[in-house]
Amino acid sequence: MAHGVLGSVKMTAACCCLIAAAVACGDPTASGAGIGGVPPPGETVMNEAVKDIGLVCDMKVLEKSIELTYELSNRSPRDIYALDLIPSIDLETKKAVLNYNLMHVNWRNSGALYVLKGIPAPPPHKRIGHYIIPQASKLEPNGVSKRTVSLPLPLREQNPYYLPLDVKEADEAKVDRIVFAMHVVRDTLEGFKVEGTELGPDIFYVRAKHLLVEREEIACRIDLKSLPVFKYKETFPRL
């Protein structure tokens, strides 16, 4: 069952290590952003309701995974950019490749599983040189982007800054719904810059002076039967 907009508020183990290292070292496969003025991990950044961007989502529960299909539509008169693509590293070619399933996922004590295609929250209480900023999909006015991502079963928390969770070393909880969220930005942001990439004709690096706090969040909700979710025992950014 597809649900509409809630509102605006807001690899393998080796690949994860390479991404984290790239961010720390300023590798061009992960766009950098200054950390000044960034809210603490987990703090919600409030924005006005997104009225000119549409998001609907649906899911299919398979034997070993949940497939989430989302459709983002641009109803505004200007271009928008969805921060929904975090590259991983091809270990053979050492080049960046798109990994549609690399995203932030966390359990909420309300019983929801929060799934974010956007700027992932960094580890709490740890200093990092640069944030992981996803590459962006461009949507022109009246443009539509439809993609499918996969969540492995059993469900588990994940974040590009962390190694994949070993369920044998995790705590277990329950969820009965998925809140699927995306970060989007507009070309009207102060200091906005956009550059093409080798990842595709409609995939871009985007930058802005206050990108980390002025990105907008749009979300949809999907209800499901109660399922177990495994979560990190260590400190983890739960949004």
C-alpha positions as CSV (number, residue, x, y, z in Angstrom):
1,M,0.0,0.0,0.0
2,A,1.4,3.4,-1.0
3,H,1.3,6.3,1.4
4,G,1.8,10.0,0.7
5,V,3.9,12.7,2.2
6,L,4.1,12.9,6.0
7,G,5.8,16.3,5.8
8,S,9.1,18.1,6.0
9,V,11.3,18.0,9.1
10,K,13.7,17.7,8.7
11,M,29.2,-3.3,0.9
12,T,30.8,-5.2,2.2
13,A,32.8,-4.4,5.3
14,A,35.8,-3.5,3.1
15,C,33.7,-1.0,1.1
16,C,32.4,0.6,4.2
17,C,35.9,1.1,5.5
18,L,37.0,2.6,2.2
19,I,34.1,5.1,2.2
20,A,34.8,6.2,5.8
21,A,38.5,6.6,4.9
22,A,37.6,8.6,1.8
23,V,35.5,11.0,3.8
24,A,38.3,11.5,6.3
25,C,40.9,12.1,3.6
26,G,38.8,14.2,1.3
27,D,38.5,11.6,-1.5
28,P,36.5,13.1,-4.5
29,T,34.1,10.1,-4.4
30,A,32.5,11.6,-1.3
31,S,31.6,15.3,-1.5
32,G,32.8,17.2,1.6
33,A,31.0,19.9,3.6
34,G,32.3,22.0,6.4
35,I,31.1,21.0,9.9
36,G,30.7,24.5,11.2
37,G,27.1,25.2,12.2
38,V,26.0,21.5,11.9
39,P,23.4,20.4,14.5
40,P,24.4,17.6,16.9
41,P,23.8,14.1,15.5
42,G,20.2,13.2,16.0
43,E,18.9,16.7,16.3
44,T,16.0,17.4,14.0
45,V,16.3,20.4,11.7
46,M,12.8,21.9,11.2
47,N,11.7,23.2,7.8
48,E,8.5,24.5,6.4
49,A,6.3,21.8,4.9
50,V,7.3,20.7,1.5
51,K,4.3,21.4,-0.7
52,D,5.8,21.3,-4.1
53,I,7.6,18.0,-3.9
54,G,5.7,14.7,-3.8
55,L,6.8,11.3,-2.4
56,V,5.0,8.0,-2.4
57,C,6.4,4.7,-1.4
58,D,5.4,1.0,-1.5
59,M,7.0,-2.2,-0.4
60,K,7.1,-5.9,-1.1
61,V,8.1,-8.4,1.5
62,L,10.3,-11.2,0.0
63,E,11.8,-14.2,1.5
64,K,15.2,-12.6,2.3
65,S,14.5,-8.9,1.9
66,I,12.0,-6.0,1.8
67,E,11.9,-4.1,-1.4
68,L,11.0,-0.5,-1.0
69,T,9.9,1.4,-4.1
70,Y,9.7,5.2,-4.0
71,E,8.6,7.8,-6.4
72,L,9.7,11.4,-6.1
73,S,8.1,14.1,-8.1
74,N,9.0,17.8,-8.6
75,R,6.0,20.0,-8.7
76,S,8.0,23.2,-8.3
77,P,9.0,25.6,-11.2
78,R,12.7,25.0,-10.5
79,D,15.2,22.2,-10.5
80,I,15.5,20.1,-7.3
81,Y,18.2,17.6,-6.3
82,A,17.6,14.4,-4.3
83,L,20.5,13.5,-2.1
84,D,19.8,9.8,-2.5
85,L,23.0,8.1,-3.9
86,I,26.0,7.2,-1.8
87,P,28.8,5.7,-3.9
88,S,30.8,2.7,-2.8
89,I,34.2,1.6,-4.0
90,D,34.7,-1.2,-6.6
91,L,37.6,-3.1,-5.0
92,E,38.9,-4.3,-8.4
93,T,38.8,-1.0,-10.3
94,K,39.1,1.3,-7.2
95,K,36.5,3.5,-8.8
96,A,33.2,4.8,-7.4
97,V,30.1,2.9,-8.3
98,L,26.5,3.6,-7.3
99,N,25.1,1.6,-4.4
100,Y,21.4,2.2,-4.2
101,N,21.1,0.2,-1.0
102,L,23.7,2.2,1.0
103,M,21.7,4.4,3.4
104,H,21.0,5.2,7.0
105,V,18.6,2.9,8.9
106,N,17.7,3.1,12.6
107,W,15.2,1.7,15.0
108,R,13.0,4.2,16.9
109,N,11.6,3.5,20.3
110,S,8.1,4.4,18.9
111,G,8.3,1.1,17.0
112,A,9.2,2.6,13.6
113,L,12.1,1.7,11.4
114,Y,13.5,5.0,10.0
115,V,15.1,4.6,6.6
116,L,16.9,7.7,5.2
117,K,18.1,8.2,1.6
118,G,20.0,11.4,2.4
119,I,22.9,12.8,4.4
120,P,23.7,10.1,7.0
121,A,24.3,11.1,10.6
122,P,27.9,10.7,11.8
123,P,28.9,8.7,14.8
124,P,28.1,10.6,18.0
125,H,30.9,12.1,20.0
126,K,33.5,11.5,17.3
127,R,35.3,14.2,15.4
128,I,35.3,13.9,11.6
129,G,36.9,16.1,9.0
130,H,34.1,15.9,6.4
131,Y,30.5,14.7,6.3
132,I,29.4,12.0,3.8
133,I,27.3,14.0,1.3
134,P,25.5,11.7,-1.2
135,Q,25.5,12.4,-4.9
136,A,22.3,13.9,-6.1
137,S,19.7,13.0,-8.7
138,K,18.5,16.0,-10.6
139,L,14.7,16.5,-11.2
140,E,13.6,19.2,-13.5
141,P,10.2,20.8,-13.1
142,N,7.5,18.1,-13.6
143,G,10.3,15.5,-13.3
144,V,9.8,12.1,-11.7
145,S,12.4,9.7,-10.2
146,K,11.4,6.1,-9.3
147,R,13.7,3.6,-7.7
148,T,13.7,0.5,-5.7
149,V,16.0,-0.2,-2.7
150,S,16.4,-3.4,-0.7
151,L,16.5,-4.0,3.1
152,P,17.9,-7.4,4.0
153,L,15.9,-9.6,6.4
154,P,16.2,-9.8,9.3
155,L,16.0,-6.1,9.5
156,R,19.0,-4.3,11.0
157,E,20.4,-0.9,11.6
158,Q,22.9,0.5,9.2
159,N,24.9,3.6,8.5
160,P,27.8,4.3,6.0
161,Y,30.1,5.3,8.8
162,Y,29.7,1.9,10.5
163,L,30.8,-1.6,9.6
164,P,27.8,-3.9,8.8
165,L,26.0,-5.1,12.0
166,D,26.6,-8.6,13.1
167,V,23.2,-9.8,14.4
168,K,25.0,-12.2,16.8
169,E,26.3,-9.1,18.6
170,A,23.2,-7.0,18.4
171,D,20.2,-6.1,20.6
172,E,16.8,-7.0,19.3
173,A,13.6,-4.9,19.1
174,K,10.3,-4.8,17.1
175,V,9.0,-2.5,14.4
176,D,5.5,-2.3,12.9
177,R,6.0,0.4,10.3
178,I,8.6,2.0,8.1
179,V,9.2,5.7,7.8
180,F,11.0,6.3,4.5
181,A,12.6,9.7,4.2
182,M,14.7,11.6,1.6
183,H,16.8,14.7,1.7
184,V,16.3,17.2,-1.1
185,V,17.9,20.6,-1.9
186,R,17.0,23.4,-4.2
187,D,19.2,25.5,-6.5
188,T,18.2,28.6,-4.6
189,L,20.4,27.8,-1.6
190,E,23.1,30.4,-0.7
191,G,26.3,29.4,-2.4
192,F,24.7,26.6,-4.4
193,K,27.1,24.9,-6.8
194,V,26.5,21.8,-9.0
195,E,29.1,19.7,-10.8
196,G,28.6,16.7,-13.1
197,T,30.0,13.3,-12.2
198,E,31.1,10.2,-14.1
199,L,28.4,8.2,-12.4
200,G,25.7,9.2,-14.9
201,P,24.3,12.1,-16.9
202,D,21.7,13.0,-14.2
203,I,24.0,12.4,-11.2
204,F,25.7,15.5,-9.6
205,Y,27.8,16.7,-6.8
206,V,25.9,19.6,-5.1
207,R,27.3,22.1,-2.5
208,A,25.9,25.0,-0.7
209,K,27.0,27.2,2.2
210,H,24.6,25.7,4.7
211,L,23.7,22.5,2.9
212,L,23.7,20.3,6.1
213,V,21.1,22.4,7.8
214,E,19.1,23.7,4.9
215,R,18.4,20.4,3.2
216,E,14.7,19.6,3.3
217,E,13.3,16.2,4.4
218,I,10.2,14.6,2.9
219,A,8.9,11.3,4.1
220,C,6.2,8.6,3.6
221,R,5.0,5.8,5.9
222,I,4.3,2.1,5.3
223,D,2.7,-0.1,7.9
224,L,3.8,-3.7,8.2
225,K,3.3,-6.7,10.4
226,S,5.5,-6.7,13.5
227,L,9.0,-7.7,12.6
228,P,12.2,-8.0,14.6
229,V,15.0,-5.5,14.0
230,F,18.6,-5.8,15.2
231,K,20.3,-2.7,16.6
232,Y,23.8,-1.7,17.6
233,K,24.8,-2.1,21.2
234,E,27.3,0.7,20.8
235,T,26.5,4.3,20.5
236,F,24.6,4.8,17.3
237,P,22.9,7.9,15.8
238,R,19.2,7.2,16.0
239,L,17.1,9.9,14.2
